[in-house]
Amino acid sequence: MKKAINIGLVGRKFMGQAHNHAYTVVNNFFDLPVLPVKKVLCGRGPDVKETAERWGWSEWTTSWEQVVSRDDIDIVDISAPSTIHKDVAIAAFRNGKHVLCEKPLALSLEDARQMLEEAKKAGTKHAVGFNYRKVPALGLARRLIDEGKIGKIFHFRGIYSQDWLVNPEFPLAWRMRKKDAGGGSSWDLGAHVVDLARFLVGDVKEVVGVQETFIKERPVAEKEDGLTAIAGKTKGKVDVDDATAFLARFANGALGLFEMTRFATGRKNQNQIQVMGSKGSFVFNMERMNELEYYSREEDISVQGFHTIQVTDSSHPYIVNYWPPGHIIGFAESFVNEVYDFLMAVAENSTANPGFDDGLKAQEILDAVDRSIESKSWVTI
């Protein structure tokens, strides 16, 4: 009989729902040596009990303090906003729990460092929710790099574009308040892009950036609920960026171009990654997540060109656990893959990847970008 691993999930909105789905179906697709048990759901609001019952959690609470202190909880999953990441994670580590935490890891670089220190002291498993690493097409991209098919990398380009703030009447919700989010598009979207840059190319050496807040005042939110908000009659100041762009030099000599914006009209979730090397190149776009465009200079000149690979074959990362070739997967499956990897790290006592160290390194880069903007100069990391 498989050993039960009891989960305490903190957060029940966008990311909470994604993680809940992952725990619900992960054993349908992967033959895990352990059995994840949805023990307790923690959230705010009067309908937490209803949500817990609908999602199939055994218990519910509005107190994360209760979750982290329970003897019967093995994993604390932090899917709530960044404002509580530090407190929940540190308390969980001090109670001997394994922790999976959404990105960005913390509201500040110093908080992220403290979280990693506590994780090391606890000796338990820790992972940060960079779910795009778990998309099969990007796993294939990494394999192409490891197999030498891209050659020496010259360029990385990462563009993360959304358009949900183009409307100036959209309320001043928590993602536009520095005290609650840590940063704007730079920290929210940029965390994913810089992590993928490190995952694919390597460490960043130095950066220089620019950013802009296009709409500096918005209606104060009268009511907020996850990704939605209702505008009140008064206005407040937006104290985070709407868009950030920066240049980077990688430790291996490659150059990087990064752009994150919530003002890309028409783009809903364009996380586009390009890597160009001496032997080949590839392009990935999350809006077409089952595809990878690949170019090889080693092919015969008469057929050279970007080829679109449908990443649905059993030879591709994770795909053997899903459907027959040609039957695509979606956004939710990136979280299923993420949860599978974390549960395997717990079960096999191996290192979880990406860990809090990766979350910290992403924040070091983003913090350096902020400092470069203030100083209007290159900043070394």
C-alpha positions as CSV (number, residue, x, y, z in Angstrom):
1,M,0.0,0.0,0.0
2,K,1.3,3.5,-0.9
3,K,2.3,5.8,1.8
4,A,0.0,8.8,2.2
5,I,1.4,12.3,1.9
6,N,-1.0,14.8,3.5
7,I,-1.3,18.2,1.8
8,G,-2.2,21.5,3.3
9,L,-3.1,24.0,0.5
10,V,-3.0,27.7,1.5
11,G,-4.8,29.8,-1.2
12,R,-7.9,29.0,-3.2
13,K,-8.0,31.5,-6.1
14,F,-6.2,31.4,-9.4
15,M,-3.0,29.5,-8.3
16,G,-4.9,27.6,-5.6
17,Q,-7.3,26.3,-8.1
18,A,-4.4,25.3,-10.4
19,H,-2.6,23.4,-7.6
20,N,-5.8,21.8,-6.4
21,H,-6.4,20.4,-9.9
22,A,-2.8,19.0,-10.0
23,Y,-3.2,17.1,-6.7
24,T,-6.6,15.9,-7.8
25,V,-5.4,14.2,-11.1
26,V,-1.6,13.6,-10.7
27,N,-2.1,10.0,-9.7
28,N,-4.4,9.5,-12.8
29,F,-1.4,10.1,-15.1
30,F,1.7,9.3,-13.1
31,D,2.5,6.1,-11.2
32,L,3.6,7.7,-7.9
33,P,5.2,5.7,-5.1
34,V,3.1,7.8,-2.7
35,L,-0.5,8.8,-2.4
36,P,-1.2,12.6,-2.1
37,V,-4.1,13.3,0.2
38,K,-6.0,16.6,0.0
39,K,-6.2,17.0,3.8
40,V,-6.9,20.7,4.5
41,L,-7.7,23.8,2.4
42,C,-7.0,27.2,3.8
43,G,-8.5,30.4,2.4
44,R,-10.2,33.6,3.1
45,G,-13.9,34.5,2.7
46,P,-17.2,33.1,3.9
47,D,-17.4,30.3,1.3
48,V,-14.1,28.5,2.1
49,K,-16.1,25.5,3.4
50,E,-18.1,25.3,0.2
51,T,-14.9,25.5,-1.9
52,A,-13.2,22.7,0.1
53,E,-16.2,20.4,-0.2
54,R,-16.6,21.1,-4.0
55,W,-12.8,20.5,-4.6
56,G,-12.8,17.3,-2.4
57,W,-10.6,18.5,0.6
58,S,-11.2,16.6,3.8
59,E,-11.1,19.8,6.0
60,W,-11.0,23.5,5.7
61,T,-9.8,26.5,7.7
62,T,-9.2,30.2,7.5
63,S,-6.0,30.0,9.6
64,W,-2.7,29.2,7.8
65,E,-1.1,29.1,11.3
66,Q,-3.2,26.0,12.0
67,V,-2.2,24.3,8.8
68,V,1.6,24.7,9.4
69,S,1.4,23.5,13.0
70,R,-0.6,20.3,12.4
71,D,1.3,17.1,13.0
72,D,-0.6,15.3,10.3
73,I,0.4,17.7,7.4
74,D,3.5,16.7,5.4
75,I,3.5,19.3,2.6
76,V,2.4,23.0,2.9
77,D,1.6,24.4,-0.6
78,I,1.6,28.2,-0.6
79,S,-0.6,29.4,-3.5
80,A,-1.7,32.6,-1.8
81,P,-0.5,36.1,-2.8
82,S,3.2,37.0,-2.2
83,T,2.4,39.1,0.9
84,I,2.2,36.0,3.1
85,H,4.8,33.8,1.4
86,K,7.6,34.5,3.9
87,D,5.6,34.1,7.0
88,V,3.9,30.8,5.9
89,A,7.0,29.3,4.5
90,I,9.2,30.0,7.5
91,A,6.6,28.8,10.0
92,A,6.1,25.6,7.9
93,F,9.9,24.9,7.8
94,R,10.1,25.4,11.5
95,N,7.4,22.8,11.9
96,G,9.3,20.3,9.8
97,K,7.1,20.6,6.6
98,H,8.0,20.3,3.0
99,V,7.1,23.5,1.1
100,L,6.0,24.2,-2.4
101,C,5.6,28.0,-2.8
102,E,4.3,30.1,-5.7
103,K,6.5,32.8,-7.4
104,P,7.8,35.4,-6.8
105,L,9.2,33.8,-3.7
106,A,8.9,36.9,-1.5
107,L,8.3,40.7,-1.4
108,S,11.9,41.5,-1.1
109,L,15.4,40.0,-1.8
110,E,16.2,39.9,1.9
111,D,13.0,38.0,2.6
112,A,13.8,35.5,-0.1
113,R,17.3,35.0,1.4
114,Q,15.8,34.3,4.8
115,M,13.3,31.8,3.4
116,L,16.1,29.9,1.8
117,E,18.1,29.9,5.0
118,E,15.1,28.5,6.9
119,A,14.7,25.8,4.3
120,K,18.3,24.7,4.7
121,K,18.0,24.7,8.4
122,A,14.8,22.5,8.3
123,G,16.4,20.0,5.9
124,T,13.0,19.4,4.2
125,K,12.1,19.7,0.6
126,H,11.5,23.1,-1.0
127,A,10.3,24.1,-4.4
128,V,9.2,27.3,-6.1
129,G,6.3,27.4,-8.6
130,F,8.1,28.1,-11.9
131,N,5.6,25.9,-13.8
132,Y,6.8,26.9,-17.3
133,R,9.9,24.7,-16.7
134,K,7.4,21.8,-16.7
135,V,5.9,22.6,-20.2
136,P,7.1,19.7,-22.4
137,A,8.1,22.0,-25.3
138,L,10.5,23.9,-23.0
139,G,11.8,20.6,-21.7
140,L,12.5,19.6,-25.2
141,A,14.2,22.9,-25.8
142,R,16.5,22.3,-22.8
143,R,17.3,18.8,-24.2
144,L,18.3,20.3,-27.6
145,I,20.7,22.6,-25.7
146,D,22.1,19.7,-23.6
147,E,22.6,17.6,-26.7
148,G,24.6,20.4,-28.4
149,K,22.1,20.9,-31.2
150,I,21.9,24.7,-30.5
151,G,25.7,25.0,-30.2
152,K,27.2,28.0,-28.5
153,I,24.4,30.3,-27.4
154,F,24.6,33.9,-28.6
155,H,21.2,35.4,-27.8
156,F,18.3,34.9,-25.4
157,R,15.1,36.9,-25.9
158,G,12.2,36.6,-23.5
159,I,8.9,38.5,-23.9
160,Y,6.0,38.2,-21.5
161,S,3.0,40.2,-22.7
162,Q,-0.5,40.6,-21.3
163,D,-3.1,43.4,-21.9
164,W,-5.4,43.3,-18.9
165,L,-4.4,46.7,-17.6
166,V,-4.8,48.7,-20.8
167,N,-8.2,49.9,-19.5
168,P,-7.5,52.9,-17.2
169,E,-10.6,52.1,-15.2
170,F,-9.4,48.7,-14.1
171,P,-9.3,49.0,-10.3
172,L,-6.1,49.4,-8.2
173,A,-6.0,45.7,-7.1
174,W,-3.3,44.0,-5.1
175,R,-1.0,43.3,-8.1
176,M,-0.6,47.1,-8.5
177,R,0.4,47.7,-4.9
178,K,4.0,47.3,-4.0
179,K,3.4,46.4,-0.4
180,D,1.3,43.4,-1.5
181,A,3.0,42.3,-4.7
182,G,6.7,43.4,-4.4
183,G,6.7,44.8,-7.9
184,G,4.6,45.1,-11.0
185,S,5.1,43.3,-14.4
186,S,8.8,43.1,-13.6
187,W,8.3,40.8,-10.5
188,D,5.1,39.0,-11.6
189,L,5.8,38.2,-15.2
190,G,9.6,38.8,-15.1
191,A,10.1,36.1,-12.5
192,H,9.0,33.5,-15.0
193,V,11.2,34.9,-17.8
194,V,14.4,35.2,-15.8
195,D,13.9,31.7,-14.4
196,L,13.5,30.4,-18.0
197,A,16.6,32.3,-19.0
198,R,18.6,30.6,-16.2
199,F,17.0,27.2,-17.0
200,L,18.0,27.4,-20.7
201,V,21.1,29.6,-20.9
202,G,22.6,30.0,-17.4
203,D,23.4,32.6,-14.8
204,V,23.0,36.3,-15.6
205,K,26.1,38.5,-14.9
206,E,24.8,42.0,-15.2
207,V,21.7,44.0,-16.3
208,V,20.5,47.5,-17.2
209,G,16.8,48.3,-17.5
210,V,14.0,50.8,-18.0
211,Q,10.4,50.7,-16.9
212,E,7.2,52.8,-17.0
213,T,3.9,53.1,-15.2
214,F,1.6,54.3,-18.0
215,I,-1.4,54.9,-15.8
216,K,-0.3,56.4,-12.6
217,E,-3.7,56.5,-10.8
218,R,-6.6,54.1,-10.8
219,P,-9.9,53.6,-9.0
220,V,-9.3,52.1,-5.6
221,A,-10.8,48.6,-5.4
222,E,-14.0,48.5,-3.4
223,K,-13.9,44.7,-3.5
224,E,-11.2,42.2,-4.6
225,D,-11.6,38.6,-5.3
226,G,-8.7,36.8,-6.9
227,L,-8.1,38.2,-10.4
228,T,-11.3,40.3,-10.3
229,A,-12.0,43.6,-8.6
230,I,-14.8,46.2,-8.3
231,A,-13.9,49.9,-8.6
232,G,-14.8,52.4,-6.0
233,K,-15.3,56.1,-6.4
234,T,-11.9,57.3,-5.1
235,K,-8.6,57.0,-6.9
236,G,-5.2,55.9,-5.6
237,K,-1.6,55.9,-6.8
238,V,-0.1,52.9,-8.7
239,D,3.3,52.4,-7.2
240,V,4.6,49.5,-9.4
241,D,5.6,49.3,-13.0
242,D,3.2,48.5,-15.9
243,A,6.1,47.6,-18.2
244,T,9.8,46.8,-17.8
245,A,12.5,46.0,-20.3
246,F,16.2,45.2,-19.7
247,L,19.3,44.0,-21.3
248,A,21.5,41.4,-19.8
249,R,24.9,39.8,-20.2
250,F,25.1,36.1,-19.2
251,A,28.1,34.5,-17.5
252,N,28.7,32.4,-20.6
253,G,28.9,35.5,-22.9
254,A,25.4,35.4,-24.3
255,L,23.3,38.6,-24.6
256,G,19.8,38.8,-23.2
257,L,16.8,40.9,-24.1
258,F,13.8,40.9,-21.7
259,E,10.5,42.6,-21.9
260,M,7.5,42.3,-19.6
261,T,4.3,44.3,-20.0
262,R,0.6,44.3,-19.0
263,F,0.0,46.8,-21.8
264,A,0.5,44.6,-24.9
265,T,-2.9,45.2,-26.5
266,G,-4.2,41.9,-27.9
267,R,-1.9,39.7,-26.0
268,K,-3.4,37.6,-23.2
269,N,-0.5,35.4,-22.2
270,Q,2.3,35.6,-24.7
271,N,5.3,34.1,-22.9
272,Q,7.7,33.9,-25.9
273,I,11.2,32.6,-25.5
274,Q,13.9,32.6,-28.3
275,V,17.4,31.1,-28.1
276,M,19.9,31.5,-30.9
277,G,23.1,29.7,-31.2
278,S,25.9,28.7,-33.5
279,K,24.2,25.5,-34.7
280,G,20.6,26.2,-34.3
281,S,17.7,28.2,-32.8
282,F,14.3,27.7,-31.3
283,V,11.2,29.8,-30.5
284,F,8.5,29.0,-27.9
285,N,5.3,30.8,-27.4
286,M,3.0,29.9,-24.5
287,E,0.0,30.8,-26.5
288,R,0.9,27.8,-28.7
289,M,2.3,25.7,-25.8
290,N,2.4,22.3,-27.6
291,E,4.7,23.6,-30.3
292,L,8.4,24.4,-30.6
293,E,9.9,26.1,-33.6
294,Y,13.4,24.7,-34.3
295,Y,16.0,25.6,-36.9
296,S,19.2,23.6,-37.5
297,R,22.2,24.8,-39.5
298,E,23.3,21.2,-39.7
299,E,20.5,20.2,-42.1
300,D,21.0,20.2,-45.8
301,I,20.9,23.8,-47.1
302,S,18.0,23.0,-49.4
303,V,15.7,22.2,-46.5
304,Q,17.0,24.6,-43.9
305,G,14.3,26.6,-42.2
306,F,12.3,26.8,-39.0
307,H,10.4,23.5,-38.4
308,T,7.3,23.5,-36.2
309,I,7.5,20.4,-33.9
310,Q,4.3,19.3,-32.3
311,V,5.5,18.3,-28.8
312,T,3.1,15.5,-28.2
313,D,5.2,12.4,-28.8
314,S,6.0,9.9,-26.1
315,S,9.7,10.7,-26.5
316,H,9.0,14.3,-25.3
317,P,9.3,15.2,-21.6
318,Y,6.3,14.1,-19.5
319,I,4.1,13.3,-22.5
320,V,4.3,9.5,-22.2
321,N,2.1,9.9,-19.2
322,Y,-0.7,11.6,-21.1
323,W,-2.4,11.0,-24.4
324,P,-1.4,9.4,-27.8
325,P,0.6,11.5,-30.2
326,G,-1.2,14.6,-31.5
327,H,-3.5,14.9,-28.5
328,I,-2.4,18.1,-26.9
329,I,-2.2,19.1,-23.2
330,G,-2.9,22.5,-21.7
331,F,-1.9,25.0,-19.0
332,A,-3.2,22.9,-16.2
333,E,-0.8,20.0,-17.0
334,S,2.2,22.2,-16.3
335,F,1.1,22.2,-12.7
336,V,0.4,18.5,-12.7
337,N,4.0,17.9,-13.9
338,E,5.2,20.4,-11.2
339,V,3.4,18.6,-8.4
340,Y,4.6,15.2,-9.7
341,D,8.2,16.3,-9.6
342,F,7.8,17.7,-6.1
343,L,6.1,14.6,-4.8
344,M,8.8,12.4,-6.3
345,A,11.5,14.6,-4.5
346,V,9.6,14.0,-1.2
347,A,9.1,10.3,-1.8
348,E,12.7,9.6,-3.0
349,N,14.4,12.1,-0.7
350,S,16.0,13.9,-3.7
351,T,16.5,17.5,-4.5
352,A,13.4,19.3,-5.7
353,N,13.8,21.4,-8.8
354,P,13.4,24.4,-9.1
355,G,14.1,25.0,-5.5
356,F,14.1,28.1,-3.2
357,D,17.7,28.8,-4.4
358,D,16.3,29.2,-7.9
359,G,13.6,31.5,-6.6
360,L,16.2,33.6,-4.8
361,K,18.4,33.8,-7.9
362,A,15.5,35.1,-10.0
363,Q,14.8,37.8,-7.4
364,E,18.5,38.8,-7.3
365,I,18.2,39.5,-11.1
366,L,15.0,41.4,-10.7
367,D,16.3,43.4,-7.8
368,A,19.4,44.3,-9.8
369,V,17.1,45.5,-12.6
370,D,15.3,47.7,-10.2
371,R,18.6,49.1,-9.0
372,S,19.9,49.7,-12.5
373,I,16.7,51.7,-13.3
374,E,17.3,53.9,-10.2
375,S,21.0,54.5,-11.0
376,K,20.5,54.5,-14.8
377,S,23.5,52.3,-15.2
378,W,24.6,48.6,-15.5
379,V,24.4,46.6,-12.3
380,T,26.5,43.5,-11.6
381,I,24.7,40.6,-9.9
